[in-house]
Amino acid sequence: MLVWNHLKKMANVLGKTIYQLKHQLSSKYLVSELKYQTIKMTVI
């Protein structure tokens, strides 16, 4: 609930919906994770 409330406040400030903000944040995270992986994977 705490995170949802924070997202709601941030979305309100930015003039977006909660879902637009969540999508934008997750998209940025996925792009950065694909460019600079935090967990290295090894092919066996």
N, CA, C and O of each residue as an XYZ file, in Angstrom:
176
protein
N       0.816     -1.205      0.000
C       0.000      0.000      0.000
C       0.853      1.259      0.000
O       0.500      2.253     -0.635
N       1.974      1.219      0.709
C       2.831      2.392      0.803
C       3.380      2.790     -0.561
O       3.413      3.973     -0.899
N       3.811      1.804     -1.344
C       4.354      2.083     -2.673
C       3.260      2.627     -3.584
O       3.487      3.567     -4.346
N       2.083      2.037     -3.503
C       0.963      2.472     -4.342
C       0.606      3.930     -4.040
O       0.349      4.710     -4.957
N       0.592      4.295     -2.756
C       0.299      5.681     -2.375
C       1.356      6.638     -2.913
O       1.041      7.735     -3.374
N       2.610      6.209     -2.846
C       3.698      7.049     -3.368
C       3.561      7.212     -4.880
O       3.730      8.313     -5.405
N       3.254      6.111     -5.584
C       3.053      6.196     -7.031
C       1.897      7.133     -7.364
O       1.968      7.897     -8.327
N       0.846      7.075     -6.576
C      -0.317      7.928     -6.799
C       0.060      9.402     -6.659
O      -0.357     10.230     -7.468
N       0.845      9.728     -5.637
C       1.272     11.117     -5.428
C       2.184     11.584     -6.559
O       2.029     12.692     -7.073
N       3.141     10.730     -6.946
C       4.065     11.088     -8.015
C       3.328     11.278     -9.341
O       3.612     12.216    -10.086
N       2.387     10.390     -9.631
C       1.604     10.494    -10.866
C       0.801     11.794    -10.872
O       0.690     12.460    -11.902
N       0.256     12.138     -9.741
C      -0.509     13.373     -9.615
C       0.367     14.594     -9.904
O      -0.048     15.516    -10.606
N       1.569     14.584     -9.359
C       2.503     15.701     -9.559
C       2.899     15.809    -11.027
O       3.005     16.911    -11.565
N       3.119     14.654    -11.682
C       3.565     14.648    -13.074
C       2.417     14.756    -14.074
O       2.651     14.906    -15.273
N       1.188     14.681    -13.591
C       0.037     14.791    -14.476
C      -0.192     13.541    -15.307
O      -0.671     13.622    -16.438
N       0.146     12.389    -14.753
C      -0.035     11.111    -15.443
C      -0.903     10.204    -14.585
O      -1.204     10.516    -13.433
N      -1.301      9.075    -15.166
C      -2.012      8.073    -14.368
C      -0.980      7.195    -13.673
O       0.194      7.188    -14.044
N      -1.418      6.468    -12.683
C      -0.533      5.547    -11.961
C       0.027      4.503    -12.925
O       1.200      4.139    -12.843
N      -0.805      4.033    -13.824
C      -0.392      2.983    -14.753
C       0.631      3.493    -15.762
O       1.552      2.762    -16.127
N       0.484      4.729    -16.215
C       1.480      5.316    -17.122
C       2.821      5.454    -16.419
O       3.864      5.145    -16.997
N       2.798      5.912    -15.183
C       4.023      6.083    -14.419
C       4.690      4.739    -14.147
O       5.905      4.602    -14.289
N       3.890      3.746    -13.756
C       4.427      2.406    -13.480
C       5.050      1.818    -14.736
O       6.122      1.216    -14.675
N       4.386      1.988    -15.873
C       4.902      1.468    -17.139
C       6.211      2.159    -17.512
O       7.157      1.509    -17.956
N       6.260      3.460    -17.333
C       7.461      4.225    -17.659
C       8.634      3.778    -16.783
O       9.747      3.593    -17.276
N       8.384      3.606    -15.493
C       9.448      3.187    -14.582
C       9.941      1.788    -14.909
O      11.146      1.539    -14.928
N       9.011      0.871    -15.168
C       9.422     -0.503    -15.468
C      10.138     -0.575    -16.812
O      11.060     -1.375    -16.968
N       9.738      0.241    -17.787
C      10.411      0.252    -19.083
C      11.857      0.724    -18.935
O      12.776      0.120    -19.488
N      12.046      1.796    -18.190
C      13.408      2.304    -17.971
C      14.270      1.263    -17.248
O      15.448      1.094    -17.564
N      13.669      0.570    -16.276
C      14.402     -0.454    -15.540
C      14.804     -1.596    -16.472
O      15.948     -2.049    -16.437
N      13.872     -2.064    -17.301
C      14.170     -3.171    -18.210
C      15.259     -2.807    -19.209
O      16.147     -3.616    -19.479
N      15.199     -1.606    -19.756
C      16.217     -1.167    -20.709
C      17.582     -1.118    -20.041
O      18.564     -1.601    -20.605
N      17.655     -0.547    -18.859
C      18.950     -0.456    -18.171
C      19.456     -1.834    -17.763
O      20.664     -2.074    -17.779
N      18.566     -2.734    -17.401
C      18.960     -4.095    -17.009
C      19.481     -4.868    -18.222
O      20.411     -5.663    -18.088
N      18.904     -4.649    -19.387
C      19.389     -5.320    -20.586
C      20.752     -4.774    -21.021
O      21.594     -5.520    -21.520
N      20.961     -3.481    -20.831
C      22.248     -2.885    -21.197
C      23.344     -3.266    -20.206
O      24.447     -3.637    -20.607
N      23.044     -3.176    -18.925
C      24.028     -3.404    -17.862
C      23.447     -4.396    -16.856
O      22.860     -3.993    -15.852
N      23.608     -5.672    -17.121
C      23.025     -6.710    -16.289
C      23.644     -6.716    -14.899
O      24.865     -6.641    -14.755
N      22.803     -6.805    -13.879
C      23.307     -6.882    -12.519
C      23.593     -8.324    -12.116
O      24.417     -8.580    -11.239
N      22.905     -9.265    -12.766
C      23.144    -10.681    -12.505
C      23.693    -11.291    -13.789
O      22.998    -11.366    -14.803
N      24.941    -11.723    -13.732
C      25.576    -12.315    -14.905
C      25.110    -13.757    -15.042
O      25.032    -14.498    -14.062
N      24.801    -14.141    -16.283
C      24.350    -15.496    -16.562
C      25.416    -16.230    -17.356
O      26.091    -15.639    -18.199
N      25.563    -17.520    -17.084
C      26.534    -18.342    -17.777
C      25.820    -19.472    -18.486
O      24.936    -20.114    -17.921
N      26.210    -19.713    -19.734
C      25.620    -20.808    -20.493
C      26.357    -22.085    -20.095
O      27.586    -22.142    -20.085
N      25.572    -23.094    -19.773
C      26.176    -24.364    -19.344
C      26.168    -25.345    -20.499
O      26.631    -26.476    -20.351
